[in-house]
Amino acid sequence: MVGVFIYLLIEAVTETPWVKAKEVVYAATTAKIGDLFLYTYLLPFELASLVLLAALIGAVVLSRKEIKE
C-alpha cells in the first residue's frame, strides 16, 4: 500500500507540467539611494543627523541620575 502511494506520488511529480516563475530582476536601488544622499539630499540628511544627535544627547542627560553624597 505504501509502495503504491510512493509510486503515485513520484509519478505525479514527474508528469506534472510545472510552470516556471519569471526571474526577478532587482534594480540598483542601493546605488541610487547613495547618490541621492551624497548629492541631492546632502544638506537635509546632515540636518537630520544633527537633530538625531541632539535628541540622543538630550535623552542621555535626562536619564542620568544625580548622585547625592
N, CA, C and O of each residue as an XYZ file, in Angstrom:
276
protein
N       0.823     -1.192      0.000
C       0.000      0.000      0.000
C       0.871      1.261      0.000
O       0.624      2.197     -0.760
N       1.893      1.271      0.863
C       2.779      2.431      0.932
C       3.569      2.569     -0.363
O       3.821      3.682     -0.826
N       3.958      1.446     -0.945
C       4.704      1.466     -2.198
C       3.885      2.064     -3.335
O       4.410      2.812     -4.160
N       2.601      1.734     -3.376
C       1.707      2.269     -4.411
C       1.569      3.776     -4.237
O       1.588      4.522     -5.216
N       1.430      4.219     -2.999
C       1.307      5.654     -2.728
C       2.575      6.400     -3.146
O       2.491      7.465     -3.757
N       3.740      5.854     -2.823
C       5.009      6.494     -3.203
C       5.149      6.515     -4.722
O       5.594      7.512     -5.291
N       4.768      5.414     -5.385
C       4.831      5.377     -6.848
C       3.924      6.445     -7.460
O       4.335      7.150     -8.382
N       2.701      6.567     -6.956
C       1.773      7.565     -7.487
C       2.278      8.980     -7.216
O       2.119      9.873     -8.048
N       2.876      9.174     -6.070
C       3.411     10.490     -5.746
C       4.560     10.864     -6.675
O       4.610     11.983     -7.187
N       5.472      9.939     -6.890
C       6.599     10.196     -7.800
C       6.103     10.404     -9.222
O       6.605     11.277     -9.931
N       5.139      9.624     -9.639
C       4.572      9.754    -10.983
C       3.895     11.110    -11.158
O       4.027     11.735    -12.211
N       3.180     11.564    -10.149
C       2.512     12.867    -10.230
C       3.528     13.995    -10.295
O       3.334     14.962    -11.031
N       4.597     13.882     -9.543
C       5.608     14.937     -9.546
C       6.344     14.991    -10.873
O       6.613     16.080    -11.381
N       6.673     13.848    -11.442
C       7.439     13.845    -12.689
C       6.591     14.178    -13.910
O       7.117     14.716    -14.885
N       5.312     13.881    -13.889
C       4.460     14.102    -15.059
C       3.730     15.441    -15.049
O       3.105     15.794    -16.049
N       3.786     16.183    -13.975
C       3.083     17.464    -13.889
C       3.857     18.526    -14.654
O       5.061     18.681    -14.449
N       3.172     19.268    -15.545
C       3.860     20.362    -16.264
C       3.982     21.589    -15.350
O       3.066     22.409    -15.276
N       5.097     21.704    -14.670
C       5.299     22.790    -13.712
C       5.531     24.100    -14.436
O       6.277     24.153    -15.414
N       4.898     25.148    -13.962
C       5.055     26.478    -14.536
C       6.264     27.139    -13.877
O       6.358     27.204    -12.652
N       7.171     27.619    -14.691
C       8.354     28.275    -14.153
C       8.066     29.755    -13.941
O       7.492     30.422    -14.803
N       8.470     30.250    -12.791
C       8.278     31.662    -12.480
C       9.328     32.491    -13.203
O      10.429     32.019    -13.489
N       8.969     33.717    -13.488
C       9.930     34.608    -14.134
C      11.009     34.998    -13.142
O      10.762     35.145    -11.945
N      12.196     35.159    -13.668
C      13.312     35.535    -12.808
C      13.169     37.005    -12.409
O      12.923     37.868    -13.253
N      13.324     37.270    -11.137
C      13.173     38.624    -10.622
C      14.466     39.393    -10.874
O      15.557     38.936    -10.531
N      14.323     40.563    -11.476
C      15.472     41.420    -11.736
C      15.372     42.613    -10.797
O      14.408     43.378    -10.845
N      16.368     42.761     -9.951
C      16.369     43.852     -8.993
C      17.094     45.062     -9.572
O      18.136     44.934    -10.214
N      16.524     46.232     -9.333
C      17.145     47.468     -9.793
C      18.267     47.856     -8.834
O      18.299     47.415     -7.685
N      19.151     48.657     -9.307
C      20.277     49.106     -8.487
C      19.824     50.241     -7.573
O      20.258     51.382     -7.731
N      18.954     49.925     -6.622
C      18.404     50.968     -5.769
C      19.397     51.438     -4.726
O      19.348     52.597     -4.313
N      20.288     50.581     -4.293
C      21.260     50.975     -3.282
C      22.169     52.074     -3.818
O      22.457     53.042     -3.115
N      22.607     51.931     -5.028
C      23.460     52.958     -5.631
C      22.691     54.262     -5.819
O      23.242     55.343     -5.612
N      21.435     54.167     -6.206
C      20.620     55.375     -6.378
C      20.424     56.098     -5.050
O      20.526     57.323     -4.981
N      20.139     55.326     -3.986
C      19.951     55.940     -2.670
C      21.234     56.600     -2.213
O      21.197     57.708     -1.678
N      22.366     55.949     -2.409
C      23.650     56.540     -2.031
C      23.940     57.818     -2.788
O      24.403     58.797     -2.203
N      23.673     57.817     -4.080
C      23.884     59.033     -4.875
C      22.962     60.168     -4.419
O      23.379     61.324     -4.358
N      21.725     59.837     -4.105
C      20.799     60.870     -3.644
C      21.238     61.450     -2.306
O      21.163     62.662     -2.101
N      21.700     60.590     -1.387
C      22.150     61.082     -0.088
C      23.411     61.935     -0.218
O      23.579     62.894      0.535
N      24.288     61.612     -1.145
C      25.554     62.333     -1.252
C      25.482     63.572     -2.128
O      26.360     64.431     -2.043
N      24.470     63.687     -2.958
C      24.409     64.836     -3.855
C      23.135     65.658     -3.654
O      23.202     66.815     -3.240
N      21.993     65.070     -3.942
C      20.747     65.828     -3.937
C      20.283     66.181     -2.529
O      19.891     67.320     -2.274
N      20.323     65.227     -1.622
C      19.766     65.422     -0.283
C      20.851     65.480      0.792
O      20.631     65.019      1.912
N      22.010     66.035      0.470
C      23.101     66.063      1.443
C      22.774     66.953      2.631
O      22.961     66.539      3.775
N      22.293     68.161      2.389
C      22.002     69.083      3.487
C      20.867     68.581      4.385
O      21.036     68.587      5.604
N      19.723     68.148      3.852
C      18.686     67.605      4.747
C      19.145     66.366      5.513
O      18.747     66.166      6.661
N      19.975     65.538      4.890
C      20.494     64.348      5.554
C      21.382     64.732      6.728
O      21.287     64.137      7.801
N      22.236     65.714      6.531
C      23.121     66.174      7.610
C      22.325     66.865      8.714
O      22.631     66.685      9.893
N      21.313     67.649      8.353
C      20.477     68.289      9.370
C      19.711     67.258     10.197
O      19.576     67.412     11.411
N      19.219     66.227      9.555
C      18.523     65.166     10.284
C      19.474     64.435     11.216
O      19.083     64.044     12.316
N      20.706     64.248     10.795
C      21.670     63.576     11.669
C      22.002     64.447     12.876
O      22.198     63.922     13.972
N      22.068     65.754     12.700
C      22.329     66.635     13.839
C      21.152     66.661     14.816
O      21.349     66.693     16.030
N      19.930     66.648     14.284
C      18.750     66.609     15.146
C      18.717     65.308     15.942
O      18.414     65.319     17.135
N      19.025     64.190     15.291
C      19.053     62.915     15.993
C      20.162     62.863     17.040
O      19.976     62.283     18.110
N      21.311     63.463     16.739
C      22.390     63.522     17.710
C      21.985     64.347     18.923
O      22.260     63.951     20.056
N      21.340     65.485     18.706
C      20.874     66.320     19.820
C      19.828     65.571     20.650
O      19.833     65.680     21.876
N      18.939     64.817     20.014
C      17.942     64.047     20.743
C      18.599     62.949     21.572
O      18.170     62.677     22.693
N      19.626     62.324     21.032
C      20.337     61.282     21.761
C      21.043     61.856     22.985
O      20.977     61.275     24.069
N      21.712     62.984     22.820
C      22.393     63.623     23.945
C      21.366     64.076     24.990
O      21.596     63.912     26.188
N      20.255     64.633     24.558
C      19.203     65.043     25.484
C      18.631     63.864     26.253
O      18.348     63.989     27.445
N      18.457     62.734     25.603
C      17.937     61.545     26.281
C      18.921     61.045     27.332
O      18.514     60.607     28.408
N      20.205     61.109     27.024
C      21.225     60.681     27.993
C      21.237     61.624     29.187
O      21.320     61.174     30.330
N      21.156     62.913     28.940
C      21.177     63.892     30.031
C      19.950     63.719     30.924
O      20.061     63.775     32.149
N      18.785     63.509     30.320
C      17.566     63.360     31.111
C      17.533     62.051     31.896
O      16.923     61.991     32.964
N      18.167     61.020     31.391
C      18.092     59.725     32.061
C      19.159     59.527     33.130
O      19.078     58.574     33.904
N      20.149     60.398     33.189
C      21.191     60.258     34.210
C      20.607     60.564     35.588
O      19.813     61.489     35.758
N      21.014     59.778     36.539
C      20.578     60.008     37.913
C      21.623     60.862     38.613
O      22.825     60.704     38.400
N      21.148     61.751     39.433
C      22.054     62.618     40.163
C      22.576     61.872     41.393
O      21.799     61.294     42.153
N      23.878     61.890     41.579
C      24.495     61.204     42.722
C      24.524     62.153     43.908
O      25.105     63.236     43.842
N      23.887     61.728     44.997
C      23.876     62.552     46.208
C      24.798     61.918     47.255
O      24.747     60.715     47.510
N      25.628     62.754     47.841
C      26.562     62.228     48.848
C      26.127     62.561     50.245
O      26.801     62.192     51.207
